Every structure is written in structure tokens, then in C-alpha cells.
């Protein structure tokens, strides 16, 4: 992997663990007994969006080159309920268990959480990823619809390539054990027939090549950007529009159609919106 902040053997002051494995370099921070691992994402250039022939493609995914000039840290999982609760002292999620993603959190709620987490862990300087950082991390060097390959959509909730990497509407009822599940008995064209569905514990599906779990499926993830159209030309370190009415979400969810569980799929909600399908992933720039 390209140069990274640990090459000289000096982890950041906020790190409670660090090292290197088959995915690359990682550090972790801890709040009380809850630990979150962060993966190093190297700088690079990639094609953001989707080609015209990609199955399931939307019209707002115009493919264009993006250069990210600086590496950054990205959490290897969505924020868990355990981490949210130890920081905030409460848990807003419907599908309650410590190792599941926190959900029913708005973009504004996330800002409150980030401020409190930075207060608790000095020097952490944590944030949400930009939309470009999110897609670059999700793709992890791949160019297909998912990091496991392109979609072969057999039904609205049936794309077999997703089964190994994502919880989505086609498989989220498999081994779902909580009593407060969503009624999925009338969902059409499921990969597996199920009657009750919801989120699942993080990191049960296969990670992408850079060690990120659940970047597709389980819960949508808030990004920092206001939602807007792509510019079309090559961009460097994009931050999104300066103003807007909705914030970007990415990644698809446990409830989602197969076509939405792609690296290029993008949607938006107002910053105050909360949903059982919606969480977030932490990022930190290179300082």
C-alpha cells in the first residue's frame, strides 16, 4: 500500500491499537470498552459514477475522474449501537443489539455525536466522509458495480453477487433473530423467501479489498456533502455543493432493492430525516 502515517512507527496519540494485516494498515480508538477500527485509505485517482451499460444504473451517476490527493482513515464498519450508546448515553435504534449498526439517526444527530466523540477522544478530529471518499473507499480499487463484481439482477430483490458481501432486501431475513423485525412477507422477488427482516451485526459479510465491511447493504450511510449533480469534468478533492436542501446517503440497505446496492448509487435526505435503514461511517483526514 502507498505511504501511510504509520511508516515511521509513530501511531497517533488517540490510537488504542494499530498494525497491519492482509487488508493494509489500521488504527483503532476506544471509548471506555468500545473499540472502533479505522482503515488507511491511500490517495489516488478513480472513476466515480457508473458506465452507461451498468445494470441498475440511475441517470445521476455520470462517470467522471476524481483525484483524492491525500489519504484518510475510514472506519471498517458502520458506527455500531455500542459506540453510539457509550458516547451519547442512549440508543435510538429499532433493531437493538450492541454489534448492529446504529440507525434512526439524522445527519444532524451525527454532528452532535461527532462533537461529543471529539470531546471524549482528544485529537481524534473525526467526521463524516465526503461522497467521493465514500465511493473511493467502497470501490477499493475495483471498477465494477460492487467490489465482488457486476450485478446480474434476476428480480428487484435478487442479485446473487450481493449475498456474500451485503445484507439487502433479498437476504436480510436470513437468520434474523430479533422479535421486532419488519414484515417482509409481501416483499416481491426475494433471493431468499423470508417473513421478517432487519439489520444484522456488522462484519458478518465479506470485506472489500481494503478491509471495509458493510459498505454495501445493512444501512445507508450519511456523507458530509450536500446533494447535487456531478460536474462532469475531472475534479480534485471534491466536497460537494456549497449549499443545498438534502445530504447525500450511500450504500443501500437491508430493505433495499438490488439495484441500489452498488458503489455508484446515490440518494439524499433532509438533514433532520431519521429512518431504520439509515446510519453512518466515521472518517478522519490525514493531519
C-alpha positions as CSV (number, residue, x, y, z in Angstrom):
1,X,0.0,0.0,0.0
2,X,1.1,3.6,-0.6
3,X,2.8,5.6,2.1
4,X,0.9,5.9,5.3
5,X,1.2,7.7,8.6
6,X,2.5,4.6,10.5
7,X,5.5,4.0,8.3
8,X,7.8,5.6,10.8
9,X,6.3,3.6,13.6
10,X,4.6,6.6,15.2
11,X,0.8,5.9,15.7
12,X,-1.4,9.0,16.5
13,X,-1.8,9.9,20.2
14,X,-5.5,8.9,20.1
15,X,-4.8,5.3,18.9
16,X,-5.6,2.5,21.3
17,X,-4.3,-0.2,18.8
18,X,-2.6,-0.2,15.4
19,X,-1.0,-2.6,13.0
20,X,-1.0,-4.1,9.5
21,X,-2.8,-7.2,8.1
22,X,-3.8,-8.6,4.8
23,X,-6.0,-5.6,4.1
24,X,-3.4,-3.0,4.9
25,X,-2.8,-0.5,7.8
26,X,-5.2,0.1,10.6
27,X,-5.5,2.0,13.8
28,X,-8.3,1.9,16.4
29,X,-9.6,4.3,19.1
30,X,-11.5,3.4,22.2
31,X,-14.3,4.9,24.3
32,X,-14.4,3.1,27.6
33,X,-14.5,-0.6,26.5
34,X,-15.8,0.0,22.9
35,X,-13.2,0.0,20.2
36,X,-13.6,1.2,16.6
37,X,-11.0,0.2,14.0
38,X,-10.1,2.6,11.2
39,X,-8.6,1.6,7.9
40,X,-6.0,3.7,6.0
41,X,-7.3,4.7,2.5
42,X,-4.4,5.8,0.3
43,X,-4.6,8.8,-2.0
44,X,-5.5,8.0,-5.6
45,X,-7.5,8.6,-8.8
46,X,-10.6,6.8,-9.8
47,X,-13.7,6.9,-11.9
48,X,-16.7,8.0,-9.8
49,X,-20.2,7.1,-11.0
50,X,-21.2,4.3,-13.4
51,X,-20.8,3.4,-17.1
52,X,-23.9,3.6,-19.2
53,X,-24.2,-0.1,-19.5
54,X,-24.2,-0.9,-15.8
55,X,-27.2,-2.8,-14.8
56,X,-29.5,-0.9,-12.4
57,X,-27.9,2.4,-13.2
58,X,-29.5,5.8,-12.5
59,X,-29.2,8.9,-14.7
60,X,-27.4,11.0,-12.0
61,X,-24.3,8.7,-11.9
62,X,-22.4,10.4,-14.8
63,X,-18.9,8.8,-14.8
64,X,-16.0,11.2,-14.2
65,X,-12.5,11.1,-12.9
66,X,-11.8,12.1,-9.3
67,X,-8.4,12.6,-7.7
68,X,-8.1,12.4,-3.9
69,X,-4.7,14.0,-3.1
70,X,-4.5,12.9,0.5
71,X,-5.1,9.7,2.2
72,X,-7.6,9.4,5.1
73,X,-8.9,7.0,7.7
74,X,-12.2,5.3,7.2
75,X,-14.0,3.1,9.9
76,X,-14.0,-0.5,8.9
77,X,-17.7,-0.9,9.9
78,X,-20.7,1.4,10.2
79,X,-21.0,3.0,13.6
80,X,-22.3,0.4,16.0
81,X,-25.0,0.8,18.6
82,X,-22.4,0.1,21.2
83,X,-20.2,3.0,20.2
84,X,-23.2,5.4,19.8
85,X,-24.5,4.4,23.3
86,X,-21.2,4.8,25.1
87,X,-20.8,8.3,23.6
88,X,-24.4,9.5,23.7
89,X,-25.8,7.6,26.7
90,X,-28.9,6.4,24.7
91,X,-29.7,4.2,21.7
92,X,-32.3,5.3,19.1
93,X,-32.2,2.1,17.0
94,X,-35.2,-0.1,16.3
95,X,-33.2,-3.3,15.8
96,X,-31.4,-3.2,19.1
97,X,-28.1,-5.1,19.8
98,X,-24.7,-3.7,20.5
99,X,-23.0,-5.1,17.4
100,X,-25.6,-3.9,14.9
101,X,-25.3,-0.6,13.1
102,X,-26.9,2.4,14.9
103,X,-29.9,3.6,12.9
104,X,-32.7,6.1,13.1
105,X,-30.1,8.8,13.3
106,X,-30.3,12.0,11.3
107,X,-27.4,13.9,9.7
108,X,-27.9,16.5,12.4
109,X,-27.8,13.8,15.1
110,X,-24.5,12.6,13.6
111,X,-23.0,16.1,14.1
112,X,-23.9,16.0,17.7
113,X,-22.3,12.6,18.1
114,X,-19.1,13.7,16.3
115,X,-18.8,16.7,18.6
116,X,-19.2,14.6,21.7
117,X,-16.8,11.9,20.4
118,X,-14.1,14.5,19.7
119,X,-14.6,15.8,23.2
120,X,-14.2,12.3,24.6
121,X,-11.1,11.3,22.5
122,X,-8.7,14.2,22.3
123,X,-7.1,14.8,18.9
124,X,-9.3,12.3,17.1
125,X,-10.9,15.1,14.8
126,X,-13.5,12.7,13.5
127,X,-16.0,13.5,10.7
128,X,-18.3,12.0,8.1
129,X,-16.6,11.0,4.8
130,X,-17.2,13.1,1.6
131,X,-19.3,11.4,-1.1
132,X,-16.1,10.9,-3.1
133,X,-14.2,9.5,-0.2
134,X,-17.1,7.1,0.5
135,X,-17.2,5.8,-3.1
136,X,-13.4,5.5,-3.4
137,X,-13.3,3.5,-0.2
138,X,-16.2,1.3,-1.2
139,X,-14.7,0.5,-4.6
140,X,-11.3,-0.2,-3.1
141,X,-9.6,-0.3,-6.5
142,X,-12.4,-2.1,-8.3
143,X,-14.4,-0.7,-11.2
144,X,-17.5,-2.9,-11.2
145,X,-20.9,-2.2,-9.7
146,X,-19.8,-3.9,-6.5
147,X,-16.4,-4.9,-5.2
148,X,-17.4,-8.5,-5.8
149,X,-18.4,-7.9,-9.5
150,X,-21.3,-6.6,-11.5
151,X,-25.0,-7.2,-10.7
152,X,-27.0,-9.9,-12.5
153,X,-30.4,-8.7,-11.4
154,X,-32.9,-11.6,-11.6
155,X,-35.6,-9.8,-9.6
156,X,-36.0,-6.5,-7.7
157,X,-34.5,-8.1,-4.6
158,X,-32.4,-10.8,-6.2
159,X,-28.8,-10.3,-7.4
160,X,-26.7,-13.3,-6.3
161,X,-23.4,-11.5,-6.2
162,X,-24.7,-9.5,-3.2
163,X,-25.3,-12.5,-1.0
164,X,-21.6,-12.8,0.0
165,X,-21.0,-9.1,0.7
166,X,-24.2,-7.3,1.7
167,X,-27.4,-7.5,3.7
168,X,-30.1,-6.3,1.3
169,X,-33.8,-6.9,0.7
170,X,-33.1,-10.3,-0.9
171,X,-31.3,-11.9,2.1
172,X,-31.9,-9.7,5.2
173,X,-34.5,-12.1,6.6
174,X,-32.0,-14.9,6.6
175,X,-31.1,-15.8,10.3
176,X,-32.8,-12.7,11.5
177,X,-33.5,-13.4,15.2
178,X,-34.9,-10.2,16.7
179,X,-38.6,-10.1,17.6
180,X,-39.1,-6.6,16.4
181,X,-38.4,-7.4,12.7
182,X,-40.0,-5.7,9.7
183,X,-42.7,-7.6,8.0
184,X,-41.1,-8.8,4.8
185,X,-43.7,-11.4,3.9
186,X,-45.0,-9.4,0.9
187,X,-41.7,-8.2,-0.5
188,X,-41.5,-9.2,-4.1
189,X,-38.8,-11.2,-5.9
190,X,-36.6,-12.0,-2.9
191,X,-33.4,-14.0,-3.3
192,X,-34.5,-16.0,-0.3
193,X,-38.1,-16.1,0.9
194,X,-38.4,-14.6,4.4
195,X,-41.2,-13.1,6.5
196,X,-39.2,-10.9,9.0
197,X,-36.1,-8.8,8.3
198,X,-33.9,-6.0,9.6
199,X,-30.3,-5.1,10.2
200,X,-27.6,-7.6,11.1
201,X,-24.5,-7.4,13.2
202,X,-21.6,-5.7,11.4
203,X,-18.7,-7.5,9.7
204,X,-20.6,-10.8,9.0
205,X,-20.3,-10.5,5.3
206,X,-17.0,-10.4,3.2
207,X,-14.9,-7.2,3.5
208,X,-13.8,-5.3,0.4
209,X,-10.1,-5.4,-0.6
210,X,-9.3,-2.5,1.8
211,X,-10.9,-4.2,4.8
212,X,-14.2,-2.3,4.9
213,X,-17.3,-4.3,5.9
214,X,-20.9,-3.4,5.1
215,X,-20.1,-0.6,2.8
216,X,-22.9,-2.0,0.7
217,X,-26.1,-3.1,2.4
218,X,-27.1,-3.2,6.1
219,X,-27.7,0.5,6.5
220,X,-27.4,3.5,4.2
221,X,-24.6,5.8,5.3
222,X,-24.7,9.6,5.6
223,X,-22.0,11.6,3.8
224,X,-20.9,15.1,4.6
225,X,-21.9,16.6,1.2
226,X,-25.0,18.5,0.2
227,X,-26.6,16.6,-2.7
228,X,-26.0,17.9,-6.2
229,X,-25.4,17.0,-9.8
230,X,-21.9,15.8,-10.8
231,X,-19.9,18.5,-12.7
232,X,-18.9,16.1,-15.4
233,X,-15.3,17.2,-15.8
234,X,-12.4,15.7,-13.7
235,X,-12.4,17.1,-10.1
236,X,-9.8,17.1,-7.3
237,X,-10.8,16.6,-3.7
238,X,-14.5,17.4,-4.2
239,X,-16.6,18.5,-1.3
240,X,-20.0,18.7,-2.9
241,X,-22.1,21.9,-3.4
242,X,-21.7,24.8,-1.0
243,X,-25.4,24.8,-0.2
244,X,-28.4,22.6,-0.6
245,X,-31.5,21.1,1.0
246,X,-30.5,17.4,1.3
247,X,-27.4,15.5,2.3
248,X,-26.0,12.5,0.4
249,X,-26.6,8.9,1.5
250,X,-24.8,5.9,0.1
251,X,-24.6,2.1,0.1
252,X,-28.0,0.6,0.0
253,X,-29.7,-1.1,3.0
254,X,-31.2,-4.2,4.4
255,X,-34.6,-3.2,3.0
256,X,-33.2,-2.1,-0.4
257,X,-33.7,-3.3,-4.0
258,X,-30.7,-5.0,-5.5
259,X,-30.1,-2.1,-8.0
260,X,-29.5,0.3,-5.1
261,X,-26.7,-1.8,-3.5
262,X,-24.0,-0.6,-5.8
263,X,-20.9,1.6,-5.3
264,X,-22.3,4.3,-7.6
265,X,-25.8,4.5,-6.3
266,X,-26.6,7.8,-4.6
267,X,-29.6,9.2,-2.9
268,X,-30.4,12.1,-0.4
269,X,-32.5,13.1,2.6
270,X,-33.0,16.3,4.5
271,X,-30.5,16.6,7.4
272,X,-33.2,16.1,10.0
273,X,-34.5,12.8,8.5
274,X,-34.4,9.6,10.5
275,X,-35.0,6.0,9.3
276,X,-34.5,2.4,10.3
277,X,-32.4,1.9,7.2
278,X,-30.0,4.8,7.8
279,X,-26.7,5.1,9.7
280,X,-23.2,6.3,9.1
281,X,-19.5,5.5,9.0
282,X,-16.7,7.6,10.5
283,X,-13.8,9.2,8.7
284,X,-10.7,11.1,9.6
285,X,-8.5,13.2,7.4
286,X,-4.7,12.9,7.4
287,X,-3.5,15.6,9.8
